[in-house]
Amino acid sequence: AAEIYYRNVLKYTDEIETNFINARLEISKDKIPAQQRKKLYQNIVIVVIVIAILSALGYLGYYTFMLKEDRAYSELIRSDNANDFKSMEAMTGKYENFLRVYSDGKYKKQVIDRINQYSYQMALLCYKDDWKLGLRYYNKIASTVDEEEGKALKNNIYNVAFEEYKQKISNAKKLNSISKYSESLNELNNAMNIISSFPGTEISNEKSIVEANMNLLN
């Protein structure tokens, strides 16, 4: 705009004024490239900022949605420090909840393996005091646990249950001898529940005997 103005002015100037105007024109010509460069740099900065914003938004979306499972699994691993039965039980629940949310996720195998490890450890910890709970945890891992370890664990659970079974039968006999038939029947019913927990084992051979005694008491 300055260049156009000064060139129009040249039509009406004398020699001194012409020299002055030409000097101004030279200055304006020097400033035009600088202004063009400044505009170019501004455009580059704007483009870089826009790209940075779009990249940040893209990563935010990726982090929020695409990495959701990864973040949940990482948080699960960070909190995995169970060292007793109660904390193992709570941790197993967390892994099972994760598996329900991400049933076909990429960490499915790792989560199932961890659940099986905890189930085995909990079965070992509780079967002496609660063989039913131990058997429940064993049944969860029966198809995945090492054959020798699984066999040893089930035998231990069975032995504890068998001792309880013998106690129930003994109680039933004592109650029957003092004519407490309903209480005796209840003990036999408990013994039958133990038999049903171990199909195909030695204890299942006594099922018919217990049923016959229950019929007599009835």
C-alpha positions in Angstrom: 0.0 0.0 0.0 2.9 2.4 0.8 4.6 1.5 -2.5 1.5 2.4 -4.5 1.0 5.6 -2.6 4.6 6.7 -3.1 4.6 6.0 -6.8 1.5 8.1 -7.2 3.2 10.9 -5.3 6.2 10.8 -7.7 4.0 12.4 -10.4 4.0 15.6 -8.4 7.4 15.9 -6.8 10.5 17.9 -7.6 14.0 16.5 -7.6 14.6 16.7 -3.8 11.2 15.3 -3.1 11.7 12.6 -5.7 14.9 11.5 -4.0 13.1 11.4 -0.7 10.3 9.3 -2.2 12.7 6.9 -3.9 14.4 6.4 -0.6 11.0 5.5 1.0 10.3 3.1 -1.8 13.6 1.3 -1.2 12.8 1.0 2.4 9.3 -0.4 1.6 10.8 -2.9 -0.8 13.2 -4.1 1.9 10.3 -4.5 4.4 8.0 -6.4 2.0 10.1 -9.6 2.0 10.5 -9.3 5.8 6.7 -9.1 6.2 6.3 -12.0 3.8 8.7 -14.1 5.9 7.0 -13.0 9.1 3.6 -14.1 7.6 5.1 -17.4 6.5 6.6 -18.0 9.9 3.2 -17.2 11.5 1.5 -19.6 9.2 4.0 -22.3 10.0 3.5 -21.7 13.8 -0.3 -21.9 13.4 0.0 -25.1 11.4 2.3 -26.6 14.0 0.0 -25.6 16.9 -3.1 -27.0 15.0 -1.2 -30.3 14.4 -0.1 -30.4 18.0 -3.7 -29.9 19.2 -5.1 -32.5 16.8 -2.4 -34.9 17.9 -3.1 -34.3 21.6 -6.9 -34.8 21.0 -6.1 -38.0 19.0 -3.9 -39.4 21.7 -6.4 -38.4 24.4 -9.1 -40.4 22.5 -6.7 -43.3 22.0 -5.7 -43.3 25.7 -9.3 -43.0 26.8 -10.9 -45.6 24.6 -8.3 -47.8 22.9 -6.0 -48.2 25.9 -8.9 -48.6 28.4 -8.3 -52.4 28.8 -4.5 -51.8 29.1 -5.0 -49.3 31.8 -7.4 -51.5 33.7 -5.1 -54.4 33.5 -2.1 -52.4 34.6 -4.1 -51.1 37.6 -5.0 -54.7 38.4 -1.4 -55.9 38.3 -0.3 -52.9 40.5 -2.9 -53.9 43.2 -2.0 -57.6 43.0 -0.1 -58.2 46.3 -2.3 -60.7 48.1 -0.6 -62.8 50.8 -3.4 -64.4 52.8 -6.7 -66.1 52.1 -8.9 -63.0 52.5 -6.8 -60.8 50.2 -6.4 -63.7 47.7 -10.2 -64.0 47.7 -10.6 -60.3 47.1 -8.0 -60.3 44.4 -9.7 -63.3 42.6 -12.9 -61.3 42.6 -11.2 -58.4 41.0 -9.7 -60.6 38.2 -13.2 -62.2 37.7 -14.8 -58.8 37.4 -12.1 -57.8 34.8 -12.9 -61.0 32.9 -16.6 -60.2 32.8 -15.9 -56.7 31.4 -13.2 -57.8 28.9 -14.4 -61.4 28.2 -12.6 -61.5 24.9 -9.7 -59.1 25.7 -6.1 -59.6 25.0 -5.2 -60.3 28.6 -7.8 -63.1 29.0 -5.2 -65.9 29.3 -3.1 -64.0 31.8 -6.2 -63.2 33.9 -7.4 -66.8 33.8 -4.0 -68.1 34.8 -3.9 -65.8 37.8 -7.4 -66.8 38.9 -6.3 -70.5 38.7 -3.1 -69.8 40.7 -5.1 -68.1 43.4 -7.8 -70.7 43.4 -5.1 -73.4 43.9 -3.5 -71.5 46.7 -6.8 -70.8 48.5 -7.8 -74.5 48.2 -4.5 -75.4 49.9 -5.1 -72.9 52.7 -8.7 -73.7 53.5 -9.4 -77.4 52.9 -8.4 -78.5 56.4 -11.0 -76.1 58.0 -13.5 -76.1 55.2 -13.2 -78.9 52.8 -16.3 -77.8 50.9 -14.8 -74.5 50.1 -11.5 -76.2 49.2 -13.4 -78.5 46.9 -15.2 -75.6 45.3 -11.8 -73.9 44.5 -10.3 -77.2 43.3 -13.2 -77.8 40.9 -12.5 -74.4 39.3 -9.0 -75.4 38.4 -9.3 -79.2 38.0 -8.8 -79.1 34.3 -5.8 -76.7 34.4 -3.8 -77.7 37.4 -0.7 -79.9 37.2 -1.8 -83.5 37.3 0.3 -84.5 40.3 -0.5 -81.4 42.3 -4.2 -81.7 41.5 -4.3 -85.3 42.5 -2.5 -84.6 45.8 -4.9 -81.7 46.6 -8.0 -83.7 45.8 -6.8 -86.6 48.0 -6.2 -84.2 50.9 -9.7 -82.7 50.5 -11.2 -86.1 50.2 -9.5 -87.4 53.4 -10.8 -84.4 55.4 -14.3 -84.9 54.0 -14.2 -88.7 54.7 -13.3 -88.0 58.4 -16.3 -85.8 58.6 -18.4 -88.4 56.9 -17.4 -91.1 59.4 -18.2 -88.6 62.2 -21.7 -88.1 60.8 -22.3 -91.8 60.6 -21.1 -92.3 64.2 -23.4 -89.4 65.3 -26.3 -91.0 63.5 -25.8 -94.3 65.2 -25.6 -92.7 68.7 -28.7 -90.6 68.1 -30.6 -93.6 66.7 -29.7 -95.7 69.8 -31.3 -93.1 72.1 -34.4 -92.9 69.8 -33.6 -89.4 68.4 -34.6 -90.4 65.0 -35.1 -87.0 63.3 -31.6 -85.9 64.5 -30.1 -89.2 63.4 -31.8 -88.7 60.0 -30.4 -85.2 59.7 -26.8 -86.6 60.3 -27.4 -89.2 57.6 -28.6 -86.6 55.2 -25.4 -84.6 55.9 -23.4 -87.8 55.3 -25.3 -88.3 52.0 -24.3 -84.7 50.9 -20.7 -85.6 51.5 -21.0 -88.7 49.4 -22.6 -86.7 46.5 -19.6 -84.4 46.5 -17.3 -87.2 45.5 -18.9 -89.3 42.7 -16.9 -92.2 41.5 -14.8 -92.5 44.7 -14.7 -95.1 47.4 -17.1 -93.2 49.6 -19.7 -93.3 46.8 -20.0 -97.1 47.4 -21.7 -96.5 50.7 -24.5 -94.5 49.2 -26.9 -97.4 49.0 -26.2 -98.3 52.7 -26.9 -94.7 53.9 -30.0 -94.5 51.8 -31.3 -97.8 53.3 -30.7 -96.5 56.8 -32.5 -93.2 55.9 -35.5 -95.2 54.7 -35.6 -97.1 57.9 -35.5 -93.9 60.0 -38.2 -92.4 57.9 
